[in-house]
């Protein structure tokens, strides 16, 4: 009887655990999950990969919606296209929210905002100014730029039409670089709502009807929602940081200096390894940012001339050419691109002055070394004064710094006690000439 009761209690306890687990799972399933992504800065491949990954993970979790908090000055066309495609083909509702206050979604950010199922802005934010610009330093012919602008305008119109937004105003953001405040954008039917914060946004989108790319209509239910932030991973953050013109320029400079240091002092390893890594990262960043190859080659030429200065000792000629090439290459590296895709003039000046100062110091040391007589080896004897010990007729013996040397006089004779000047060395034999200035004997 006791065993039967004990067995019954165990079964009841097990069933109660299963019931609690099922209820807990059902409760979690009933709680709406909203994935939140955050984009801050220039739109580059790392950002496009991050958004694509974030939307994919939100779909796998069957999230109620995915909100992209956006603050960007613009970015690259290829990355923008990938992001827009990820948003417009998503299997869950995508909300783009321009925030915080003072933020903007300019250029590429405008395309991304308007492509969302729901577009929202924080009061005090701005979108627009989406006229295309060259990413690298090349000058785009007027006719070609006209075609690019027309394509971008048509693309913007298509996006606005798909989302039921004002197509004419959307196109003006491209053709006339028109910008819109949050109030202007709402009045022009470019966005769906204004929200003070994330919580306000989630409350306002509750109950909205959304049609997904597959034609399925869903009604957003954000009652009792749970937000889950999906931040960039370490790799994405790193690639995003180095995909900056100023960082790329610093990496290129450090890498070149490291290689120069390794060539100048072989075997130190650390400068060479560090320089090689910096150069590889710099070329990745420059490639991502569509840098002008003419500028890159000028900068490489500059550091090649600096290396030449180290080995040929042109006393500043190669350094002057290197500095000129460095400045010109730096100025045209991203010439013609948007302001956020250019190297800071202050950074160019800092790098140029630093490198110029370093090589000015190096050249000064080289010149001093050439002017200073050698202080070691046989070269030390040239021009020094020795005392005759055994008459030079013309061969004899001289005394110099505590040592006796066999010496040969160039002409005439020299008696013991006279001083002579060493003119050259030939093995252990000194060649000397009379010291006409002194003309006196030295006491033995």
C-alpha positions as CSV (number, residue, x, y, z in Angstrom):
1,X,0.0,0.0,0.0
2,X,2.8,2.4,0.9
3,X,4.7,1.6,-2.3
4,X,1.5,2.2,-4.4
5,X,0.9,5.6,-2.8
6,X,4.6,6.6,-3.2
7,X,4.4,5.7,-6.9
8,X,1.2,7.6,-7.4
9,X,2.8,10.7,-5.8
10,X,5.8,10.5,-8.0
11,X,3.6,10.3,-11.1
12,X,1.6,13.3,-9.9
13,X,4.7,15.3,-9.2
14,X,6.1,14.5,-12.7
15,X,2.8,15.4,-14.4
16,X,2.7,18.7,-12.5
17,X,6.2,19.6,-13.7
18,X,5.2,18.9,-17.3
19,X,2.1,21.0,-16.9
20,X,4.1,23.9,-15.5
21,X,6.6,23.7,-18.3
22,X,3.8,23.6,-20.9
23,X,2.1,26.6,-19.3
24,X,5.4,28.5,-19.2
25,X,6.1,27.7,-22.9
26,X,2.6,28.8,-23.8
27,X,3.0,32.0,-21.8
28,X,6.3,32.8,-23.5
29,X,4.8,32.0,-26.9
30,X,1.9,34.4,-26.2
31,X,4.3,37.2,-25.3
32,X,5.1,39.3,-28.4
33,X,8.9,39.5,-29.1
34,X,10.2,42.5,-30.9
35,X,13.8,42.4,-32.2
36,X,15.6,45.8,-32.1
37,X,18.6,46.5,-34.3
38,X,20.7,49.7,-34.0
39,X,22.5,51.3,-36.9
40,X,24.8,54.3,-36.2
41,X,27.1,55.7,-38.8
42,X,27.9,55.3,-42.4
43,X,26.1,52.5,-44.4
44,X,28.9,50.1,-45.4
45,X,29.0,46.3,-46.1
46,X,29.4,45.5,-42.4
47,X,26.1,47.3,-41.7
48,X,24.3,45.6,-44.6
49,X,25.5,42.2,-43.3
50,X,24.4,43.1,-39.8
51,X,20.9,44.1,-40.8
52,X,20.5,41.0,-43.1
53,X,21.6,38.8,-40.2
54,X,19.4,40.6,-37.7
55,X,16.3,40.3,-39.9
56,X,17.1,36.6,-40.6
57,X,17.4,35.8,-36.8
58,X,14.1,37.7,-36.1
59,X,12.4,35.6,-38.8
60,X,13.8,32.4,-37.3
61,X,12.4,33.4,-33.9
62,X,9.1,34.3,-35.4
63,X,9.3,37.7,-33.9
64,X,6.2,40.0,-34.0
65,X,8.3,42.7,-35.7
66,X,11.9,43.9,-36.2
67,X,12.6,47.5,-35.4
68,X,15.7,49.2,-37.0
69,X,16.8,52.3,-35.0
70,X,18.6,54.4,-37.7
71,X,21.0,57.4,-37.5
72,X,23.2,57.8,-40.6
73,X,24.6,60.5,-42.9
74,X,24.4,58.1,-45.8
75,X,26.6,55.5,-47.3
76,X,27.5,53.2,-50.3
77,X,24.9,52.4,-53.0
78,X,25.7,48.6,-53.0
79,X,25.2,48.3,-49.3
80,X,22.0,50.3,-49.4
81,X,20.6,48.1,-52.1
82,X,21.3,45.0,-50.0
83,X,19.6,46.5,-47.0
84,X,16.5,47.6,-49.0
85,X,16.2,44.1,-50.5
86,X,16.5,42.5,-47.0
87,X,13.7,44.8,-45.7
88,X,11.3,44.5,-48.6
89,X,11.6,40.7,-48.8
90,X,11.3,40.1,-45.1
91,X,8.8,37.6,-43.8
92,X,8.0,39.7,-40.7
93,X,7.0,43.4,-40.4
94,X,10.1,45.8,-40.5
95,X,9.9,49.1,-38.7
96,X,12.6,51.8,-39.4
97,X,12.7,54.4,-36.7
98,X,14.9,57.4,-37.1
99,X,16.2,58.2,-33.7
100,X,17.3,59.7,-31.2
101,X,16.5,63.4,-31.3
102,X,18.9,65.3,-33.5
103,X,19.5,62.2,-35.7
104,X,19.1,62.0,-39.4
105,X,18.6,59.5,-42.2
106,X,20.2,61.3,-45.1
107,X,21.0,59.9,-48.5
108,X,21.1,56.1,-48.2
109,X,19.1,56.4,-44.9
110,X,16.2,57.9,-46.8
111,X,16.0,54.8,-49.1
112,X,16.2,52.5,-46.1
113,X,13.5,54.5,-44.1
114,X,11.0,54.6,-47.0
115,X,11.5,50.8,-47.7
116,X,10.1,49.8,-44.3
117,X,6.6,48.5,-43.7
118,X,6.3,51.2,-41.1
119,X,8.5,54.3,-41.2
120,X,8.7,56.4,-38.0
121,X,10.8,59.4,-36.8
122,X,11.6,60.9,-33.5
123,X,10.7,64.6,-33.1
124,X,13.7,66.7,-34.1
125,X,15.0,64.3,-36.7
126,X,15.5,64.7,-40.5
127,X,15.5,62.6,-43.7
128,X,16.3,63.4,-47.3
129,X,19.2,64.8,-49.4
130,X,19.5,61.6,-51.3
131,X,21.2,62.9,-54.4
132,X,23.9,60.4,-55.5
133,X,27.5,61.3,-55.2
134,X,30.8,59.6,-56.3
135,X,32.1,57.2,-53.7
136,X,35.8,57.4,-54.8
137,X,37.8,60.2,-56.2
138,X,36.9,59.9,-59.8
139,X,35.1,62.7,-61.6
140,X,31.8,61.4,-63.0
141,X,30.9,63.0,-66.4
142,X,27.7,65.1,-66.4
143,X,25.9,62.8,-68.7
144,X,26.7,59.8,-66.6
145,X,25.7,61.5,-63.4
146,X,22.4,62.4,-65.0
147,X,21.7,58.8,-65.7
148,X,22.7,57.7,-62.2
149,X,20.4,60.4,-60.7
150,X,17.5,59.3,-62.9
151,X,18.0,55.7,-61.9
152,X,18.1,56.6,-58.2
153,X,15.0,58.7,-58.6
154,X,13.1,55.8,-60.3
155,X,14.3,53.4,-57.6
156,X,13.0,55.8,-54.9
157,X,9.7,56.1,-56.7
158,X,9.4,52.3,-56.9
159,X,10.1,52.0,-53.2
160,X,7.6,54.7,-52.3
161,X,4.9,53.2,-54.6
162,X,5.3,49.8,-53.0
163,X,4.9,51.2,-49.6
164,X,2.0,53.5,-50.5
165,X,4.0,56.7,-49.9
166,X,4.2,60.0,-51.7
167,X,6.2,59.2,-54.8
168,X,6.6,62.8,-56.0
169,X,8.1,64.1,-52.7
170,X,10.2,61.0,-52.4
171,X,11.7,61.6,-55.8
172,X,12.5,65.2,-54.9
173,X,14.8,63.9,-52.2
174,X,16.9,62.5,-55.0
175,X,16.6,65.0,-57.8
176,X,16.7,68.2,-55.8
177,X,18.4,66.9,-52.6
178,X,15.3,67.9,-50.7
179,X,15.3,67.3,-46.9
180,X,12.3,66.8,-44.6
181,X,11.9,67.3,-40.9
182,X,9.8,64.8,-39.0
183,X,6.7,67.0,-39.3
184,X,7.3,67.7,-43.0
185,X,7.8,64.0,-43.7
186,X,4.6,63.1,-41.9
187,X,2.6,65.8,-43.7
188,X,4.1,64.7,-47.1
189,X,3.1,61.0,-46.4
190,X,6.7,59.9,-46.4
191,X,6.5,58.3,-43.0
192,X,3.7,56.8,-41.0
193,X,4.1,58.3,-37.5
194,X,6.2,60.3,-35.1
195,X,7.2,58.7,-31.8
196,X,8.9,60.2,-28.8
197,X,10.7,57.0,-27.8
198,X,10.8,53.2,-28.5
199,X,8.0,52.4,-26.1
200,X,5.8,55.1,-27.7
201,X,6.6,53.6,-31.1
202,X,5.7,50.1,-30.1
203,X,2.4,51.2,-28.6
204,X,1.5,53.2,-31.7
205,X,2.1,50.3,-34.2
206,X,-0.2,48.0,-32.2
207,X,-3.0,46.8,-34.4
208,X,-1.6,48.0,-37.7
209,X,-2.2,45.9,-40.7
210,X,0.9,44.9,-42.7
211,X,1.2,43.1,-46.0
212,X,4.4,41.1,-46.3
213,X,6.3,40.3,-49.5
214,X,4.7,36.9,-49.8
215,X,1.3,38.5,-49.8
216,X,0.3,37.5,-46.3
217,X,-1.5,40.1,-44.2
218,X,-0.7,40.3,-40.6
219,X,-2.0,42.5,-37.7
220,X,0.6,43.7,-35.3
221,X,-0.1,42.8,-31.7
222,X,2.4,44.4,-29.3
223,X,0.3,44.0,-26.1
224,X,2.6,43.0,-23.3
225,X,5.6,43.0,-25.7
226,X,9.2,42.0,-24.9
227,X,12.0,43.7,-26.7
228,X,15.2,41.9,-27.5
229,X,18.2,43.9,-28.7
230,X,20.4,42.3,-31.3
231,X,23.6,44.3,-31.4
232,X,26.5,44.0,-33.9
233,X,28.9,41.2,-33.1
234,X,32.6,41.8,-32.6
235,X,33.5,41.1,-36.2
236,X,30.8,43.4,-37.5
237,X,31.8,46.2,-35.1
238,X,35.4,45.9,-36.1
239,X,34.7,45.9,-39.8
240,X,32.4,48.9,-39.3
241,X,35.0,50.8,-37.4
242,X,37.8,50.4,-40.0
243,X,35.4,51.1,-42.9
244,X,36.0,54.8,-42.2
245,X,38.1,57.1,-44.5
246,X,40.1,58.5,-41.6
247,X,40.7,55.1,-40.0
248,X,41.8,53.7,-43.4
249,X,44.2,56.6,-43.9
250,X,45.7,56.1,-40.5
251,X,46.1,52.3,-41.1
252,X,47.7,53.0,-44.5
253,X,50.2,55.4,-42.9
254,X,51.0,53.2,-39.9
255,X,51.4,50.2,-42.2
256,X,53.8,52.0,-44.5
257,X,55.9,53.4,-41.5
258,X,56.1,49.9,-40.0
259,X,57.4,48.4,-43.3
260,X,60.0,51.2,-43.5
261,X,61.1,50.6,-40.0
262,X,61.5,46.9,-40.7
263,X,63.5,47.5,-43.9
264,X,65.7,50.1,-42.0
265,X,66.3,47.6,-39.2
266,X,65.8,44.1,-40.4
267,X,65.1,41.4,-37.8
268,X,63.1,43.5,-35.4
269,X,59.9,41.8,-36.7
270,X,57.3,43.7,-34.6
271,X,57.2,46.8,-36.9
272,X,57.1,44.7,-40.0
273,X,54.4,42.3,-38.8
274,X,52.3,45.2,-37.4
275,X,52.9,47.2,-40.6
276,X,51.8,44.3,-42.8
277,X,48.6,43.8,-40.8
278,X,47.8,47.5,-40.9
279,X,48.3,47.6,-44.7
280,X,46.0,44.6,-45.2
281,X,43.3,46.2,-43.1
282,X,43.8,49.5,-44.9
283,X,43.4,48.0,-48.3
284,X,40.2,46.2,-47.2
285,X,38.8,49.5,-46.0
286,X,39.9,51.4,-49.0
287,X,38.4,48.8,-51.3
288,X,35.1,48.9,-49.4
289,X,35.0,52.7,-49.6
290,X,35.8,52.7,-53.4
291,X,38.9,54.9,-52.8
292,X,40.5,56.4,-55.9
293,X,43.4,54.3,-57.0
294,X,45.3,57.3,-58.2
295,X,45.5,58.6,-54.6
296,X,46.5,55.2,-53.3
297,X,49.4,54.9,-55.8
298,X,50.6,58.4,-55.0
299,X,50.7,57.5,-51.2
300,X,52.5,54.2,-51.9
301,X,55.0,56.2,-54.1
302,X,55.5,58.6,-51.2
303,X,56.5,55.9,-48.8
304,X,58.7,54.3,-51.5
305,X,60.6,57.6,-51.8
306,X,60.9,57.7,-48.0
307,X,62.5,54.2,-48.1
308,X,64.8,55.4,-50.9
309,X,65.9,58.3,-48.6
310,X,66.9,55.8,-45.9
311,X,69.2,53.9,-48.2
312,X,70.5,56.4,-50.7
313,X,71.0,59.4,-48.4
314,X,69.9,62.1,-50.9
315,X,70.0,64.6,-48.1
316,X,66.3,65.4,-48.4
317,X,65.6,65.1,-52.2
318,X,63.6,61.9,-51.9
319,X,61.9,63.1,-48.7
320,X,60.7,66.3,-50.4
321,X,59.3,64.3,-53.3
322,X,57.7,61.8,-50.9
323,X,56.0,64.6,-48.9
324,X,54.6,66.1,-52.1
325,X,53.3,62.8,-53.3
326,X,51.8,62.0,-49.8
327,X,49.9,65.3,-49.7
328,X,48.6,65.0,-53.3
329,X,47.6,61.4,-52.8
330,X,45.8,62.2,-49.5
331,X,43.8,65.1,-51.1
332,X,42.5,63.0,-54.0
333,X,42.1,59.7,-52.2
334,X,38.3,60.4,-51.8
335,X,37.9,63.6,-53.8
336,X,34.4,64.2,-55.1
337,X,32.8,61.9,-52.5
338,X,30.3,62.9,-49.8
339,X,31.8,64.7,-46.8
340,X,31.5,61.6,-44.7
341,X,33.6,59.7,-47.2
342,X,36.6,62.0,-47.1
343,X,39.8,62.2,-45.1
344,X,39.9,65.0,-42.5
345,X,42.3,67.8,-43.7
346,X,43.5,68.0,-40.1
347,X,44.5,64.4,-40.1
348,X,46.3,64.8,-43.4
349,X,48.2,67.8,-42.0
350,X,49.0,65.9,-38.8
351,X,50.4,62.8,-40.6
352,X,52.3,64.9,-43.1
353,X,53.9,67.1,-40.4
354,X,54.8,64.0,-38.3
355,X,56.5,62.2,-41.1
356,X,58.2,65.4,-42.3
357,X,59.5,65.9,-38.8
358,X,60.8,62.4,-38.5
359,X,62.7,62.4,-41.8
360,X,64.0,66.0,-41.1
361,X,65.5,64.6,-37.9
362,X,66.9,61.5,-39.7
363,X,68.4,63.7,-42.5
364,X,70.0,66.0,-39.9
365,X,71.6,63.0,-38.2
366,X,72.9,61.7,-41.5
367,X,74.5,65.0,-42.4
368,X,76.1,65.3,-39.0
369,X,77.5,61.8,-39.4
370,X,79.0,62.7,-42.8
371,X,80.5,65.9,-41.4
372,X,81.9,64.2,-38.3
373,X,85.2,62.3,-38.8
374,X,85.1,58.6,-38.0
375,X,86.1,57.9,-34.4
376,X,86.9,54.2,-34.8
377,X,89.1,52.1,-37.0
378,X,92.1,53.2,-39.2
379,X,90.1,56.2,-40.5
380,X,90.6,57.8,-37.1
381,X,94.4,58.3,-37.9
382,X,93.9,60.5,-41.0
383,X,94.7,64.2,-40.2
384,X,96.2,63.5,-36.8
385,X,99.6,64.5,-35.6
386,X,102.4,62.0,-34.8
387,X,105.9,62.5,-33.4
388,X,109.0,61.2,-35.3
389,X,111.0,58.7,-33.2
390,X,113.4,57.3,-35.9
391,X,114.4,59.7,-38.7
392,X,112.2,59.5,-41.7
393,X,114.6,59.2,-44.8
394,X,111.9,58.8,-46.1
395,X,111.0,55.6,-44.0
396,X,111.3,55.5,-40.3
397,X,109.3,55.3,-37.1
398,X,106.7,57.7,-35.5
399,X,104.9,57.7,-32.2
400,X,101.1,58.1,-32.0
401,X,98.9,57.6,-28.9
402,X,101.3,55.3,-27.1
403,X,102.2,53.2,-30.1
404,X,105.1,53.1,-32.5
405,X,104.3,53.0,-36.2
406,X,106.4,52.4,-39.3
407,X,106.0,55.6,-41.4
408,X,106.9,56.9,-44.8
409,X,107.5,60.6,-45.4
410,X,106.1,62.0,-48.7
411,X,109.2,64.1,-49.4
412,X,112.4,65.3,-47.8
413,X,113.5,64.1,-44.3
414,X,112.2,64.5,-40.8
415,X,114.4,64.3,-37.7
416,X,113.4,62.7,-34.4
417,X,111.3,65.0,-32.3
418,X,109.6,66.7,-35.3
419,X,105.9,66.4,-35.8
420,X,104.3,65.0,-38.9
421,X,100.7,64.8,-40.2
422,X,99.2,61.4,-41.1
423,X,97.8,61.5,-44.6
424,X,96.8,57.9,-45.2
425,X,97.3,54.3,-44.0
426,X,98.5,51.3,-45.9
427,X,98.1,48.3,-43.6
428,X,100.4,48.9,-40.7
429,X,102.4,51.6,-42.5
430,X,101.5,55.3,-42.1
431,X,102.1,57.8,-44.9
432,X,102.9,61.2,-43.4
433,X,103.8,64.7,-44.4
434,X,105.7,67.4,-42.5
435,X,103.8,69.7,-40.2
436,X,104.6,73.0,-41.7
437,X,102.4,74.9,-39.3
438,X,104.2,73.8,-36.1
439,X,107.8,73.8,-37.3
440,X,109.2,73.0,-33.9
441,X,110.6,69.9,-32.1
442,X,108.9,68.1,-29.4
443,X,110.8,67.1,-26.3
444,X,111.4,63.4,-26.0
